[in-house]
């Protein structure tokens, strides 16, 4: 039986780098699973954390409140798409999604329509590891062991015509009608609670990039049928796709949005689900049975809120979105070289995320290519974690142009080795 490689002993972080106990400097090319936005051990974030720890480390958020939670909620509402005005705190991406699903369902029950208990989710979706989030996720290696525990979800496709690629032969025209979705809703709208999506970039399920037209048309259909749209921006929020939030590509205004990962700059677990007055008002009642009974011990933790505020300050003061645009442009010039190579099936990019999909005969996530490439990159002091036949590069925003070039030099070197082995 094959054994997993020994874990990498990391003792320190500095900017885009992780430093091992024996002194190796390893460039973090995946932002430590997509959470780190402003670099490891960012001094401004660290100071905010230390200062808050000297004032208040935690208080329950039931019957109590505190300034960092209030200010963070206000700041988020000011930069989110219009209409998202009510903030609910939780712990991580999966729980933010659980909150949104429960909130959407109870919205209808509080309005006297408890039969609306079916959710629409995309093929290849991934929304997290808790039971509700797994239910909304695509049937896959990640969820199959728990199938008997999951509730039923209707799957809807993103037509190939709406998928974006750097390869002109694979780049869609975004003209297909969304007949499958509209037909389902015409027949079964009275059963549907909400539609949940990862806007513009479906991450763990295949790193699929959309054209904005799909986002706009799907939102239009939701509005036509009066359905809440849940935007899972746990990964895509805070600049990953270019703008602050992926919904801005539409632009569209979701009814609920789920945020985590970059929210706290990679420092502490914290998440929010933000919704509209329309959803909120269904819970605002003297009837306690309409209360949203959901909470966590560390809901709105002051330390997490403080680092979240520091992260938003850096976005505002350091023109981070402009830097992301420059990273996108720099990466694109290097990614273009991979289009059309024999071993490459597709190349795509959005924001600071670059993706190369390899030809592996349909093995997907279980392809041995992924672990092999990951080990080869680590030999070169680069941390990338390919998903089977998918290689993606998603660095912290503090990465320099010279470091981007170095990363792509390593990728080209590994790809050259791969093509030699297949020759």
C-alpha positions as CSV (number, residue, x, y, z in Angstrom):
1,X,0.0,0.0,0.0
2,X,1.3,3.5,-0.9
3,X,1.9,5.8,2.0
4,X,1.4,9.5,2.1
5,X,4.5,11.7,2.0
6,X,5.7,13.1,5.3
7,X,4.1,16.4,6.2
8,X,6.1,19.5,5.6
9,X,7.4,21.0,8.9
10,X,6.7,24.7,8.6
11,X,7.9,27.0,11.5
12,X,7.5,30.5,10.0
13,X,5.9,32.5,7.3
14,X,7.1,35.7,5.5
15,X,5.2,37.3,2.6
16,X,4.7,34.8,-0.1
17,X,7.0,32.3,1.6
18,X,6.7,29.4,4.1
19,X,9.9,28.5,6.0
20,X,10.7,25.0,7.1
21,X,12.4,23.9,10.3
22,X,15.6,23.3,8.3
23,X,15.5,26.8,6.8
24,X,14.1,26.1,3.3
25,X,12.1,29.0,1.8
26,X,9.1,27.6,0.0
27,X,6.9,29.8,-2.1
28,X,3.3,29.4,-1.2
29,X,1.6,29.1,-4.6
30,X,-1.8,28.2,-3.3
31,X,-2.1,30.8,-0.6
32,X,-2.3,28.1,2.0
33,X,-5.5,26.7,0.6
34,X,-6.7,30.0,-0.7
35,X,-7.0,31.8,2.7
36,X,-3.9,34.0,2.6
37,X,-4.4,37.3,0.7
38,X,-1.9,39.8,2.1
39,X,1.1,37.5,2.8
40,X,2.2,35.5,5.7
41,X,2.8,37.3,9.0
42,X,1.7,40.6,7.6
43,X,2.8,43.2,10.2
44,X,-0.4,45.3,10.1
45,X,-2.6,42.3,10.5
46,X,-0.4,41.0,13.3
47,X,-0.6,44.3,15.2
48,X,-4.4,44.4,14.9
49,X,-4.6,40.9,16.3
50,X,-2.3,41.7,19.2
51,X,-4.0,45.0,20.1
52,X,-7.5,43.3,20.0
53,X,-6.2,40.5,22.2
54,X,-5.2,43.1,24.8
55,X,-8.8,44.5,24.8
56,X,-11.2,41.5,24.4
57,X,-10.5,38.0,23.2
58,X,-14.1,36.7,23.1
59,X,-17.6,37.1,24.3
60,X,-20.7,35.2,23.3
61,X,-22.6,36.8,20.5
62,X,-26.0,36.0,22.0
63,X,-27.4,39.0,23.9
64,X,-23.9,40.7,23.6
65,X,-22.1,42.6,20.9
66,X,-18.8,44.3,20.5
67,X,-17.2,47.1,18.4
68,X,-15.1,44.9,16.0
69,X,-18.2,42.8,14.9
70,X,-20.3,46.0,14.4
71,X,-17.6,47.8,12.4
72,X,-16.7,44.7,10.3
73,X,-20.4,44.2,9.4
74,X,-20.8,47.9,8.5
75,X,-17.6,47.8,6.4
76,X,-18.6,44.6,4.5
77,X,-22.1,46.0,3.7
78,X,-20.5,49.1,2.3
79,X,-18.4,47.2,-0.2
80,X,-20.7,44.3,-1.1
81,X,-23.2,44.4,-4.0
82,X,-26.2,46.6,-3.2
83,X,-29.1,45.0,-1.3
84,X,-26.9,42.8,0.9
85,X,-27.5,44.5,4.3
86,X,-27.9,41.9,7.0
87,X,-24.8,40.1,8.4
88,X,-24.8,36.8,10.2
89,X,-21.5,35.6,11.6
90,X,-20.3,32.0,11.7
91,X,-17.0,30.0,11.8
92,X,-15.9,28.9,8.3
93,X,-16.8,28.4,4.7
94,X,-18.9,25.3,5.2
95,X,-20.9,26.8,8.0
96,X,-21.5,30.0,6.0
97,X,-23.1,27.8,3.4
98,X,-25.1,25.8,6.0
99,X,-26.4,29.1,7.3
100,X,-27.4,30.2,3.8
101,X,-29.2,26.9,3.0
102,X,-31.1,26.9,6.4
103,X,-31.9,30.6,6.1
104,X,-33.3,30.2,2.5
105,X,-35.4,27.2,3.6
106,X,-36.8,28.9,6.7
107,X,-37.5,32.0,4.7
108,X,-40.1,30.1,2.8
109,X,-41.5,28.2,5.9
110,X,-41.9,31.5,7.8
111,X,-43.9,32.7,4.8
112,X,-46.2,29.7,4.8
113,X,-44.5,27.7,2.0
114,X,-42.8,24.7,3.7
115,X,-43.0,22.6,0.6
116,X,-40.1,24.6,-0.9
117,X,-37.4,22.3,0.3
118,X,-35.4,21.5,-2.9
119,X,-32.3,23.4,-3.8
120,X,-30.8,23.8,-7.3
121,X,-27.1,23.5,-7.5
122,X,-24.6,23.3,-10.4
123,X,-23.0,20.2,-11.7
124,X,-19.4,20.0,-10.5
125,X,-20.3,22.2,-7.5
126,X,-18.3,22.1,-4.3
127,X,-19.6,23.9,-1.2
128,X,-17.9,22.4,1.8
129,X,-17.6,19.4,4.1
130,X,-20.6,19.6,6.4
131,X,-23.7,17.7,5.6
132,X,-25.7,20.5,4.1
133,X,-22.8,21.8,2.1
134,X,-22.0,18.3,0.9
135,X,-25.6,17.9,-0.2
136,X,-25.3,21.0,-2.3
137,X,-22.0,19.8,-3.7
138,X,-21.7,17.5,-6.8
139,X,-21.8,13.7,-6.3
140,X,-18.1,13.0,-6.2
141,X,-15.2,11.4,-4.4
142,X,-15.6,14.0,-1.7
143,X,-19.2,13.1,-0.9
144,X,-19.9,9.5,-2.0
145,X,-19.1,7.9,1.4
146,X,-21.8,10.0,3.0
147,X,-24.5,9.7,0.3
148,X,-27.1,8.1,2.7
149,X,-26.9,11.2,4.9
150,X,-27.4,13.9,2.2
151,X,-30.6,15.6,1.2
152,X,-31.6,15.6,-2.5
153,X,-30.6,18.5,-4.7
154,X,-31.4,19.1,-8.3
155,X,-28.4,19.5,-10.5
156,X,-28.2,22.1,-13.3
157,X,-25.5,22.3,-15.9
158,X,-23.3,25.2,-16.9
159,X,-23.5,24.7,-20.7
160,X,-20.1,24.5,-22.4
161,X,-21.0,27.6,-24.4
162,X,-20.7,29.6,-21.2
163,X,-17.2,28.3,-20.1
164,X,-14.2,30.6,-20.6
165,X,-10.9,29.4,-21.9
166,X,-7.6,31.0,-23.2
167,X,-7.8,28.5,-26.1
168,X,-10.0,30.1,-28.8
169,X,-11.1,26.6,-29.9
170,X,-12.6,26.0,-26.4
171,X,-13.8,29.5,-25.5
172,X,-17.6,29.6,-25.5
173,X,-19.7,32.3,-27.2
174,X,-22.3,32.5,-24.3
175,X,-25.3,32.4,-26.6
176,X,-27.0,29.1,-25.7
177,X,-30.4,29.5,-24.0
178,X,-30.7,28.1,-20.5
179,X,-33.6,25.9,-21.4
180,X,-32.8,23.1,-18.9
181,X,-33.0,25.5,-16.0
182,X,-36.1,27.3,-17.2
183,X,-37.9,24.1,-18.0
184,X,-37.3,22.7,-14.6
185,X,-38.5,25.8,-12.9
186,X,-41.6,26.0,-15.1
187,X,-42.6,22.5,-13.9
188,X,-41.4,22.6,-10.3
189,X,-40.9,26.2,-9.1
190,X,-43.3,25.7,-6.1
191,X,-40.9,23.1,-4.7
192,X,-37.7,25.1,-5.0
193,X,-36.1,27.0,-2.0
194,X,-33.1,28.6,-3.7
195,X,-30.4,28.3,-6.3
196,X,-26.8,28.1,-5.0
197,X,-23.7,28.8,-7.1
198,X,-20.0,29.5,-7.0
199,X,-20.0,32.6,-9.2
200,X,-17.5,32.8,-12.1
201,X,-15.1,30.1,-10.8
202,X,-16.1,26.6,-9.6
203,X,-13.1,25.7,-7.5
204,X,-12.6,22.2,-6.1
205,X,-15.0,20.6,-8.5
206,X,-12.9,21.3,-11.5
207,X,-11.6,24.9,-11.6
208,X,-14.2,25.9,-14.3
209,X,-14.3,29.5,-15.3
210,X,-17.5,31.1,-16.5
211,X,-18.3,33.9,-18.8
212,X,-20.2,36.7,-17.0
213,X,-23.2,36.2,-19.2
214,X,-24.1,32.9,-17.4
215,X,-24.1,34.7,-14.1
216,X,-26.4,37.5,-15.5
217,X,-28.8,35.1,-17.2
218,X,-29.0,32.8,-14.2
219,X,-29.8,35.7,-11.9
220,X,-32.4,36.9,-14.4
221,X,-34.1,33.5,-14.2
222,X,-34.0,33.5,-10.4
223,X,-35.7,36.9,-10.4
224,X,-38.3,35.8,-12.9
225,X,-39.4,32.9,-10.7
226,X,-38.9,34.8,-7.4
227,X,-36.1,32.5,-6.2
228,X,-33.3,33.5,-3.8
229,X,-29.8,33.2,-5.4
230,X,-27.1,32.1,-3.0
231,X,-23.6,33.1,-4.0
232,X,-20.9,31.0,-2.4
233,X,-18.0,33.3,-2.5
234,X,-16.0,31.6,0.2
235,X,-13.2,31.1,-2.3
236,X,-13.9,33.8,-4.9
237,X,-14.4,36.7,-2.5
238,X,-11.8,39.3,-1.6
239,X,-10.2,39.8,-5.0
240,X,-9.5,36.2,-6.2
241,X,-11.3,36.7,-9.5
242,X,-10.3,40.3,-10.0
243,X,-13.0,42.5,-8.4
244,X,-13.6,42.4,-4.7
245,X,-16.4,39.9,-5.2
246,X,-17.0,37.6,-8.2
247,X,-20.7,38.7,-8.4
248,X,-19.3,42.1,-9.7
249,X,-18.4,40.4,-13.0
250,X,-22.2,40.3,-13.8
251,X,-22.8,42.5,-12.1
252,X,-25.5,40.8,-10.1
253,X,-26.9,41.2,-6.7
254,X,-27.4,37.8,-5.0
255,X,-30.0,37.4,-2.2
256,X,-27.4,35.7,0.1
257,X,-23.6,35.7,-0.1
258,X,-21.2,33.4,1.8
259,X,-17.8,34.7,2.7
260,X,-14.8,33.2,4.6
261,X,-11.2,32.3,3.6
262,X,-9.7,35.7,2.6
263,X,-12.0,37.5,5.1
264,X,-9.5,37.1,7.8
265,X,-6.3,37.1,5.7
266,X,-5.5,33.5,6.6
267,X,-5.2,34.3,10.3
268,X,-8.3,32.9,12.1
269,X,-11.5,31.1,11.3
270,X,-14.4,33.4,10.7
271,X,-17.3,33.5,8.1
272,X,-20.3,35.6,7.3
273,X,-23.5,35.0,5.5
274,X,-24.9,38.3,4.3
275,X,-28.5,38.6,3.1
276,X,-31.1,41.1,1.9
277,X,-33.9,42.8,3.8
278,X,-36.4,40.6,1.9
279,X,-34.9,37.5,3.5
280,X,-34.4,39.2,6.9
281,X,-37.9,40.5,7.2
282,X,-39.3,37.0,7.0
283,X,-37.6,36.3,10.4
284,X,-38.5,39.7,12.0
285,X,-41.4,38.8,14.2
286,X,-42.7,38.6,17.7
287,X,-43.4,34.9,17.1
288,X,-40.2,33.2,18.4
289,X,-40.9,30.2,16.3
290,X,-39.7,32.3,13.3
291,X,-36.3,32.9,14.9
292,X,-33.3,31.7,13.1
293,X,-31.9,29.3,15.7
294,X,-28.3,28.9,14.6
295,X,-25.1,29.8,16.4
296,X,-21.6,28.8,17.3
297,X,-19.5,29.3,20.4
298,X,-17.0,31.5,18.5
299,X,-19.6,33.4,16.4
300,X,-18.2,36.9,15.7
301,X,-15.0,36.3,17.6
302,X,-13.5,39.7,18.3
303,X,-10.0,38.6,17.2
304,X,-11.2,37.3,13.9
305,X,-13.2,40.5,13.3
306,X,-10.2,42.7,14.1
307,X,-8.0,40.9,11.6
308,X,-10.8,41.2,9.1
309,X,-10.9,44.9,9.6
310,X,-7.2,45.1,9.1
311,X,-7.4,43.2,5.9
312,X,-10.1,45.6,4.5
313,X,-7.8,48.5,5.5
314,X,-5.0,47.0,3.4
315,X,-7.4,46.5,0.4
316,X,-8.4,50.2,0.6
317,X,-5.0,51.8,1.4
318,X,-2.6,49.7,-0.7
319,X,-4.6,49.6,-4.0
320,X,-4.7,45.8,-3.8
321,X,-7.3,45.4,-6.6
322,X,-4.9,47.2,-8.9
323,X,-2.1,44.8,-7.9
324,X,-4.4,41.8,-8.6
325,X,-5.1,43.2,-12.1
326,X,-1.3,43.4,-12.7
327,X,-0.8,39.8,-11.4
328,X,-3.6,38.7,-13.8
329,X,-1.9,40.4,-16.8
330,X,1.6,39.0,-15.8
331,X,0.3,35.5,-15.4
332,X,-1.6,35.6,-18.7
333,X,1.5,36.3,-20.7
334,X,3.1,33.1,-19.2
335,X,-0.1,30.9,-19.4
336,X,-0.5,31.7,-23.1
337,X,2.6,29.6,-23.8
338,X,0.8,26.4,-22.7
339,X,-2.2,26.8,-25.0
340,X,-2.1,24.0,-27.7
341,X,0.6,21.8,-26.1
342,X,0.1,18.1,-26.7
343,X,-0.1,17.3,-23.0
344,X,-2.5,20.1,-22.2
345,X,-6.3,19.9,-22.5
346,X,-7.1,23.4,-21.6
347,X,-5.7,26.6,-20.1
348,X,-7.9,29.2,-18.3
349,X,-7.5,32.1,-16.0
350,X,-9.5,34.6,-13.9
351,X,-8.1,37.2,-11.5
352,X,-5.0,35.8,-9.8
353,X,-6.0,32.2,-10.5
354,X,-4.2,30.4,-13.4
355,X,-5.2,26.9,-14.4
356,X,-3.7,24.2,-16.6
357,X,-5.7,21.1,-17.3
358,X,-3.7,18.1,-18.5
359,X,-4.7,15.2,-20.8
360,X,-4.7,12.1,-18.6
361,X,-7.3,9.9,-20.2
362,X,-10.2,10.9,-17.9
363,X,-8.6,9.9,-14.6
364,X,-9.5,13.3,-13.1
365,X,-8.9,13.9,-9.4
366,X,-7.4,10.4,-8.9
367,X,-4.8,10.8,-11.6
368,X,-1.3,10.0,-10.3
369,X,-0.1,13.1,-12.2
370,X,-1.2,15.4,-9.4
371,X,0.9,13.9,-6.6
372,X,3.9,13.5,-9.0
373,X,3.7,17.1,-10.0
374,X,3.3,18.3,-6.4
375,X,6.4,16.4,-5.3
376,X,8.4,17.7,-8.3
377,X,7.4,21.3,-7.4
378,X,8.3,20.8,-3.8
379,X,11.8,19.7,-4.8
380,X,12.1,23.1,-6.4
381,X,10.9,24.9,-3.2
382,X,7.4,25.6,-4.7
383,X,4.2,24.6,-2.9
384,X,1.5,23.8,-5.5
385,X,-1.2,21.2,-4.9
386,X,-2.6,19.9,-8.2
387,X,-6.1,18.4,-8.1
388,X,-5.3,15.3,-10.1
389,X,-5.0,16.5,-13.7
390,X,-5.6,20.1,-12.8
391,X,-2.7,22.4,-11.9
392,X,-3.6,25.8,-10.5
393,X,-1.5,28.7,-9.3
394,X,-3.2,31.1,-6.8
395,X,-0.6,33.1,-4.9
396,X,-1.0,35.8,-2.2
397,X,-1.3,39.2,-3.6
398,X,2.0,40.3,-2.3
399,X,3.9,38.2,-4.8
400,X,6.2,40.1,-7.1
401,X,6.5,39.9,-10.9
402,X,9.9,38.3,-10.5
403,X,8.5,35.6,-8.3
404,X,5.7,35.0,-10.7
405,X,8.2,34.5,-13.5
406,X,10.2,32.1,-11.2
407,X,7.0,30.1,-10.5
408,X,6.3,29.7,-14.2
409,X,9.9,28.8,-14.9
410,X,9.4,25.9,-12.5
411,X,6.1,24.9,-14.1
412,X,7.7,24.9,-17.5
413,X,10.6,22.8,-16.2
414,X,8.2,20.2,-14.7
415,X,6.1,20.1,-17.8
416,X,9.2,19.6,-19.9
417,X,10.0,16.6,-17.8
418,X,6.5,15.3,-18.2
419,X,6.6,15.6,-22.0
420,X,10.0,13.8,-22.1
421,X,8.6,10.9,-20.0
422,X,5.6,10.6,-22.4
423,X,7.8,10.8,-25.6
